[in-house]
């Protein structure tokens, strides 16, 4: 059975803005909605109730995707926590040996802005004065940028004359996501999300 609808749970509004901009371009006829929370703590607190309420009526052609920033958390432990919340709600978690999954948990390492560094061409299209940083050693691995990913993104945009008063994360999310090309993104954590979306788009989530 083809998937007809995706429901995303994210921890903040800039991720919501990025997805609402990107997804219509890649999902085609597949419907979706995005539900933001007031940070990671709020998401982890409210998600169990939300998923338990859905489990009894979730249609067979619907899927749920949860995206949480790693921040300073251990990624394996955070993913285990999310999986346990889903299992406790009696939802089937996506796994290599589970074609009939209902929910996929994904970690953004360390933050949404790592996905921007993964497709710097999209950033340069949105903000033309930004120089080509794709070969800069500090940014070669978008998921391993030291000192805070959004801080590095803000610093590079301010150096090019943008966001002098501070990074406007929602505006930047919309601007960059408009030009993101999933297949060229070098962020491994974005790649994990794209695996899920590609599977759904190709009709593999049966």
C-alpha positions as a Python dict, from the first residue, in 0.01 Angstrom:
ca = {
    (1, 'X'): (0, 0, 0),
    (2, 'X'): (138, 341, -99),
    (3, 'X'): (177, 604, 171),
    (4, 'X'): (-58, 900, 121),
    (5, 'X'): (20, 1113, 427),
    (6, 'X'): (317, 1196, 649),
    (7, 'X'): (296, 1359, 992),
    (8, 'X'): (610, 1526, 1125),
    (9, 'X'): (680, 1613, 1488),
    (10, 'X'): (965, 1862, 1533),
    (11, 'X'): (1102, 2050, 1831),
    (12, 'X'): (1089, 2406, 1704),
    (13, 'X'): (948, 2642, 1442),
    (14, 'X'): (1255, 2680, 1222),
    (15, 'X'): (1248, 2306, 1146),
    (16, 'X'): (876, 2339, 1073),
    (17, 'X'): (949, 2628, 835),
    (18, 'X'): (1222, 2432, 656),
    (19, 'X'): (1002, 2125, 609),
    (20, 'X'): (698, 2321, 495),
    (21, 'X'): (918, 2480, 230),
    (22, 'X'): (1107, 2168, 121),
    (23, 'X'): (844, 1894, 133),
    (24, 'X'): (598, 2021, -130),
    (25, 'X'): (883, 2007, -382),
    (26, 'X'): (980, 1647, -307),
    (27, 'X'): (667, 1465, -189),
    (28, 'X'): (450, 1518, -496),
    (29, 'X'): (95, 1406, -423),
    (30, 'X'): (175, 1278, -74),
    (31, 'X'): (7, 1494, 190),
    (32, 'X'): (180, 1607, 507),
    (33, 'X'): (157, 1820, 816),
    (34, 'X'): (421, 1944, 1059),
    (35, 'X'): (367, 1987, 1433),
    (36, 'X'): (626, 2199, 1617),
    (37, 'X'): (685, 2192, 1992),
    (38, 'X'): (841, 2442, 2229),
    (39, 'X'): (1183, 2279, 2227),
    (40, 'X'): (1316, 1928, 2282),
    (41, 'X'): (1198, 1901, 2643),
    (42, 'X'): (843, 1988, 2542),
    (43, 'X'): (850, 1738, 2254),
    (44, 'X'): (980, 1453, 2469),
    (45, 'X'): (721, 1533, 2736),
    (46, 'X'): (421, 1564, 2506),
    (47, 'X'): (505, 1304, 2240),
    (48, 'X'): (404, 995, 2444),
    (49, 'X'): (50, 1127, 2491),
    (50, 'X'): (25, 1232, 2128),
    (51, 'X'): (140, 896, 1991),
    (52, 'X'): (-77, 692, 2225),
    (53, 'X'): (-376, 892, 2108),
    (54, 'X'): (-290, 820, 1745),
    (55, 'X'): (-204, 452, 1773),
    (56, 'X'): (-563, 328, 1780),
    (57, 'X'): (-672, 512, 1465),
    (58, 'X'): (-360, 566, 1254),
    (59, 'X'): (-458, 468, 896),
    (60, 'X'): (-250, 202, 723),
    (61, 'X'): (-135, 451, 458),
    (62, 'X'): (-13, 713, 708),
    (63, 'X'): (336, 744, 858),
    (64, 'X'): (478, 948, 1145),
    (65, 'X'): (828, 1100, 1144),
    (66, 'X'): (987, 1253, 1454),
    (67, 'X'): (1291, 1482, 1413),
    (68, 'X'): (1489, 1597, 1717),
    (69, 'X'): (1817, 1789, 1744),
    (70, 'X'): (2099, 1596, 1903),
    (71, 'X'): (2245, 1904, 2074),
    (72, 'X'): (2481, 1760, 2337),
    (73, 'X'): (2291, 1435, 2389),
    (74, 'X'): (2425, 1092, 2304),
    (75, 'X'): (2260, 1010, 1970),
    (76, 'X'): (2219, 639, 2044),
    (77, 'X'): (2056, 709, 2379),
    (78, 'X'): (1828, 974, 2231),
    (79, 'X'): (1723, 746, 1947),
    (80, 'X'): (1659, 464, 2198),
    (81, 'X'): (1442, 699, 2406),
    (82, 'X'): (1236, 796, 2101),
    (83, 'X'): (1198, 432, 1995),
    (84, 'X'): (1085, 335, 2344),
    (85, 'X'): (821, 610, 2340),
    (86, 'X'): (691, 477, 2008),
    (87, 'X'): (687, 114, 2121),
    (88, 'X'): (510, 210, 2442),
    (89, 'X'): (244, 375, 2225),
    (90, 'X'): (216, 44, 2034),
    (91, 'X'): (347, 187, 1709),
    (92, 'X'): (581, -10, 1484),
    (93, 'X'): (921, 159, 1460),
    (94, 'X'): (1104, 172, 1127),
    (95, 'X'): (1393, -73, 1114),
    (96, 'X'): (1591, -258, 846),
    (97, 'X'): (1386, -575, 896),
    (98, 'X'): (1048, -403, 943),
    (99, 'X'): (871, -312, 616),
    (100, 'X'): (538, -245, 789),
    (101, 'X'): (664, 43, 1002),
    (102, 'X'): (443, 325, 1127),
    (103, 'X'): (692, 569, 1279),
    (104, 'X'): (1050, 674, 1199),
    (105, 'X'): (1265, 861, 1451),
    (106, 'X'): (1543, 1079, 1313),
    (107, 'X'): (1816, 1287, 1478),
    (108, 'X'): (1940, 1616, 1337),
    (109, 'X'): (2311, 1628, 1424),
    (110, 'X'): (2366, 1856, 1588),
    (111, 'X'): (2108, 2108, 1469),
    (112, 'X'): (1903, 2199, 1163),
    (113, 'X'): (2178, 2433, 1045),
    (114, 'X'): (2406, 2132, 979),
    (115, 'X'): (2173, 2053, 688),
    (116, 'X'): (2245, 2398, 545),
    (117, 'X'): (2620, 2337, 561),
    (118, 'X'): (2550, 2006, 387),
    (119, 'X'): (2416, 2193, 84),
    (120, 'X'): (2613, 2518, 83),
    (121, 'X'): (2512, 2579, -276),
    (122, 'X'): (2155, 2625, -152),
    (123, 'X'): (2279, 2877, 104),
    (124, 'X'): (2469, 3071, -162),
    (125, 'X'): (2161, 3077, -384),
    (126, 'X'): (1954, 3220, -99),
    (127, 'X'): (2229, 3456, 17),
    (128, 'X'): (2451, 3538, -285),
    (129, 'X'): (2714, 3739, -96),
    (130, 'X'): (2816, 3436, 109),
    (131, 'X'): (3147, 3289, -16),
    (132, 'X'): (3198, 2926, -115),
    (133, 'X'): (3284, 2746, 209),
    (134, 'X'): (3220, 2393, 84),
    (135, 'X'): (3592, 2306, 97),
    (136, 'X'): (3670, 2475, 427),
    (137, 'X'): (3810, 2210, 661),
    (138, 'X'): (3598, 2318, 958),
    (139, 'X'): (3278, 2258, 760),
    (140, 'X'): (3374, 1953, 558),
    (141, 'X'): (3166, 1730, 786),
    (142, 'X'): (2845, 1928, 849),
    (143, 'X'): (2748, 1706, 1143),
    (144, 'X'): (3079, 1759, 1325),
    (145, 'X'): (3107, 2139, 1326),
    (146, 'X'): (3261, 2252, 1654),
    (147, 'X'): (3135, 2536, 1871),
    (148, 'X'): (2769, 2524, 1773),
    (149, 'X'): (2628, 2480, 1424),
    (150, 'X'): (2378, 2764, 1425),
    (151, 'X'): (2642, 2995, 1573),
    (152, 'X'): (2876, 2906, 1285),
    (153, 'X'): (2598, 2963, 1033),
    (154, 'X'): (2512, 3300, 1186),
    (155, 'X'): (2878, 3400, 1191),
    (156, 'X'): (2928, 3323, 821),
    (157, 'X'): (2611, 3504, 715),
    (158, 'X'): (2692, 3808, 927),
    (159, 'X'): (3042, 3820, 778),
    (160, 'X'): (2874, 3847, 438),
    (161, 'X'): (2649, 4129, 555),
    (162, 'X'): (2332, 3937, 644),
    (163, 'X'): (2145, 3930, 977),
    (164, 'X'): (2352, 4203, 1141),
    (165, 'X'): (2108, 4208, 1430),
    (166, 'X'): (2122, 3832, 1482),
    (167, 'X'): (2019, 3527, 1284),
    (168, 'X'): (1647, 3507, 1212),
    (169, 'X'): (1621, 3129, 1217),
    (170, 'X'): (1272, 3094, 1069),
    (171, 'X'): (1342, 3335, 783),
    (172, 'X'): (1671, 3159, 709),
    (173, 'X'): (1502, 2819, 720),
    (174, 'X'): (1249, 2923, 456),
    (175, 'X'): (1511, 3091, 237),
    (176, 'X'): (1760, 2803, 236),
    (177, 'X'): (1504, 2520, 220),
    (178, 'X'): (1363, 2675, -97),
    (179, 'X'): (1686, 2574, -271),
    (180, 'X'): (1790, 2254, -90),
    (181, 'X'): (1855, 1957, -319),
    (182, 'X'): (1830, 1641, -106),
    (183, 'X'): (2049, 1426, -330),
    (184, 'X'): (2350, 1658, -304),
    (185, 'X'): (2330, 1720, 71),
    (186, 'X'): (2650, 1613, 248),
    (187, 'X'): (2501, 1598, 598),
    (188, 'X'): (2478, 1235, 709),
    (189, 'X'): (2187, 1314, 941),
    (190, 'X'): (1995, 1473, 655),
    (191, 'X'): (2074, 1161, 455),
    (192, 'X'): (1901, 949, 718),
    (193, 'X'): (1586, 1157, 683),
    (194, 'X'): (1610, 1142, 305),
    (195, 'X'): (1627, 761, 324),
    (196, 'X'): (1284, 763, 488),
    (197, 'X'): (1137, 1017, 248),
    (198, 'X'): (1279, 837, -57),
    (199, 'X'): (1132, 511, 59),
    (200, 'X'): (790, 669, 96),
    (201, 'X'): (814, 856, -234),
    (202, 'X'): (920, 540, -418),
    (203, 'X'): (635, 342, -265),
    (204, 'X'): (861, 118, -59),
    (205, 'X'): (696, 179, 277),
    (206, 'X'): (434, -91, 235),
}
